[in-house]
Amino acid sequence: MTVVRPVALLLTALLVLSGCSLLQQKPVPLYQLDGGKAVTPTKDNGVTVLVGPISVADYLRQQNLLQRQADGSLVVAQNARWASGLANDIDQQMLRQLAWRLDSQRLVLAPAAPGFSADAQVMLTITRLDSGPTQPAVLEAQWRLLDRRGQLRDSRLIRLEEPHSGPLAEQVKAQSALLQRLAAELAVAIQPIAAADPAPEPSRKKTPMAKAKPQEPAPGPKIPVAEPIKIDTEVFRF
């Protein structure tokens, strides 16, 4: 006769309950920024642009989606996460959006390989990109554009807003639309800088060298001149 101990019954019950809870647990939805209508360009002889460095605020580097509240605070969304991280999504979307709008495949994310020569460089800092159930999507950023000689040609602070209907999926679409609008404005600013002819380097005039004066021979020791003294006998005194 087999005797079942109460401890064994308790362990069995716990295993059954934990198994049921795992089966009932729903997977957490994963989100990515949307590229919109961007297509991969086919032109391989377009402008050459170095995209980056792109820096984002620290709070945008976590895996969970954050929800902006009416009082300005941020709350972690418990039922949603970024698929590959928001910072990584921003890098990839800015690269693809700019390549599409500039119609060039010659765009590279910083840092570039040694020897890479760009017609222009985009340095981007994103200090805010978020939304909330009742708060619009907001993007705040600053860009700096350098020409091929590394000279600063443009710098701008920008703030964009995009409304949405509330659900998380709609918020992600609104944030994606903000990045697309940012890329559109950046592309317009990049085109004249990348297409401009390089400014000639200022010519350096050589100062004429002063002709060296011929050196006069160093004066030798003075030889006393003999002066005659008129006396009966002509004597020379030195």
C-alpha positions in Angstrom: 0.0 0.0 0.0 1.4 3.4 -1.0 1.3 6.2 1.5 1.2 9.8 0.1 2.7 12.2 2.5 1.1 15.7 3.0 4.4 17.4 2.0 4.3 15.7 -1.4 0.7 16.7 -1.9 1.6 20.3 -1.2 4.5 20.3 -3.6 2.3 18.8 -6.3 -0.4 21.4 -5.8 2.2 24.3 -6.0 3.6 22.9 -9.2 0.2 22.7 -10.8 -0.7 26.2 -9.7 2.5 27.7 -11.0 2.0 25.9 -14.3 -1.4 27.3 -14.7 -0.2 30.8 -13.9 2.5 30.5 -16.6 0.0 29.4 -19.1 -2.3 32.3 -18.3 0.5 34.9 -18.4 0.2 37.0 -21.5 3.4 37.9 -23.5 4.5 41.5 -23.2 4.0 43.5 -26.4 7.2 44.8 -28.0 7.3 48.0 -30.0 9.6 49.6 -32.6 9.6 53.0 -34.2 8.0 53.2 -37.6 9.9 54.3 -40.7 6.7 55.5 -42.5 7.1 55.6 -46.3 10.9 55.6 -46.3 12.4 53.4 -49.0 16.0 52.4 -49.5 17.7 54.7 -52.1 19.3 53.2 -55.2 21.6 56.1 -55.9 25.2 55.2 -55.0 26.8 58.5 -56.1 24.9 60.9 -53.9 26.1 63.1 -51.2 28.3 61.6 -48.4 27.0 62.3 -44.9 28.3 61.2 -41.5 25.3 60.8 -39.3 26.3 61.2 -35.6 27.2 61.1 -33.0 23.6 60.9 -31.9 23.2 61.3 -28.2 20.0 60.8 -26.3 18.9 61.6 -22.7 19.6 58.8 -20.2 15.9 58.1 -19.5 15.5 57.1 -23.1 18.0 54.3 -22.8 15.9 51.9 -20.8 13.9 49.0 -22.3 10.5 49.9 -20.9 8.2 52.4 -22.4 7.7 55.5 -20.3 4.4 57.4 -20.0 4.3 61.1 -19.4 1.7 62.1 -16.9 -0.2 65.4 -16.6 2.0 66.6 -13.8 5.1 66.1 -16.0 6.3 62.9 -14.2 7.2 59.7 -16.1 5.8 56.3 -15.2 7.0 52.9 -16.5 4.5 51.1 -18.7 4.2 47.6 -17.2 2.7 46.0 -20.2 5.0 47.2 -23.0 8.7 47.3 -23.9 10.9 48.4 -26.8 12.0 45.6 -29.0 15.6 46.7 -29.4 15.8 49.8 -27.3 14.7 53.3 -28.2 18.2 54.7 -28.6 19.1 52.0 -31.2 15.8 52.7 -33.0 16.5 56.4 -33.2 20.0 55.7 -34.7 18.6 53.4 -37.4 15.5 55.5 -38.2 17.6 58.7 -38.6 20.0 56.9 -40.9 17.3 55.5 -43.1 15.1 58.6 -43.1 18.1 60.9 -44.2 19.3 58.4 -46.8 15.8 58.3 -48.3 15.3 62.1 -48.3 18.8 62.8 -49.6 18.5 59.9 -52.1 21.9 58.6 -51.3 23.3 55.4 -49.9 26.5 57.1 -48.9 25.4 57.7 -45.4 27.3 56.2 -42.4 26.6 56.2 -38.7 29.4 57.6 -36.5 32.0 56.6 -35.8 33.1 56.2 -39.4 35.9 54.0 -40.6 39.4 55.6 -40.9 39.7 57.5 -44.2 36.0 58.2 -44.6 35.5 61.6 -46.1 32.0 63.2 -45.7 30.5 66.2 -47.5 28.6 67.0 -44.3 28.2 65.8 -40.8 25.1 65.7 -38.6 25.6 65.9 -34.8 22.3 65.4 -33.0 21.3 65.6 -29.4 17.8 64.4 -28.4 16.8 65.5 -24.9 13.2 64.4 -25.0 11.0 61.9 -26.9 8.0 60.7 -25.0 4.2 60.8 -24.7 1.4 59.7 -22.3 -2.2 58.5 -22.4 -3.4 62.1 -22.3 -0.2 63.9 -23.3 1.0 64.5 -26.9 4.2 63.1 -28.2 7.0 65.6 -27.8 10.5 65.7 -29.3 13.1 68.2 -28.2 16.5 68.2 -29.9 19.4 70.2 -31.1 21.4 69.6 -34.3 24.8 70.9 -35.5 25.9 70.6 -39.1 29.5 70.6 -40.1 30.9 71.0 -43.7 33.6 68.9 -45.3 36.3 70.9 -43.6 34.8 70.4 -40.1 33.5 74.0 -39.9 30.2 74.6 -38.1 27.7 75.8 -40.7 24.3 75.4 -38.9 23.0 74.9 -35.4 19.4 74.8 -34.3 17.2 74.0 -31.3 13.9 72.3 -32.2 10.7 71.3 -30.5 8.0 69.2 -32.2 4.6 67.9 -31.0 2.3 65.2 -32.4 -1.2 64.4 -31.1 -2.5 60.8 -30.8 -5.6 59.0 -29.6 -4.2 57.4 -26.4 -3.3 53.7 -26.8 0.4 52.8 -26.7 0.5 51.7 -30.3 -0.8 55.2 -31.3 1.8 56.8 -29.1 4.6 54.9 -30.8 3.3 56.0 -34.2 3.2 59.6 -33.0 6.8 59.4 -31.8 7.8 57.9 -35.1 6.1 60.7 -36.9 8.2 63.2 -34.9 11.5 61.6 -35.9 10.3 61.6 -39.6 9.6 65.3 -39.3 13.0 66.0 -37.7 14.7 64.0 -40.5 12.8 66.0 -43.1 14.0 69.4 -41.7 17.5 68.0 -41.3 17.6 66.9 -45.0 16.6 70.4 -46.1 19.4 71.9 -44.0 22.0 69.4 -45.1 21.6 69.7 -48.9 23.2 73.2 -49.5 26.1 72.4 -47.1 26.8 69.0 -48.8 26.5 70.4 -52.3 28.6 73.5 -51.7 32.1 73.6 -53.3 34.9 73.5 -50.8 36.1 76.9 -50.0 39.7 77.5 -51.1 42.2 77.7 -48.4 43.5 81.2 -47.9 46.8 81.7 -49.7 49.7 82.4 -47.5 51.9 85.2 -48.8 55.5 84.7 -48.3 57.2 87.7 -46.7 60.1 88.8 -48.9 63.4 88.0 -47.2 65.5 91.0 -46.6 68.7 90.9 -48.6 71.7 90.4 -46.4 74.1 93.3 -46.4 77.6 92.4 -47.4 79.7 92.2 -44.4 82.4 94.7 -44.1 85.8 93.3 -43.3 86.6 93.6 -39.7 88.9 96.5 -39.0 92.5 95.3 -38.5 94.9 96.7 -35.9 95.8 100.3 -36.6 99.4 100.8 -37.7 100.9 104.0 -36.4 102.0 106.3 -39.1 105.6 107.5 -39.1 105.9 111.2 -38.7 109.2 112.9 -39.7 110.9 115.2 -37.2 113.0 117.8 -38.8 116.2 118.1 -37.0 119.8 117.9 -38.1 119.5 114.3 -38.5 116.3 112.9 -40.0 114.8 110.5 -37.4 111.7 108.6 -37.7 109.6 108.2 -34.5 107.1 105.5 -34.1 
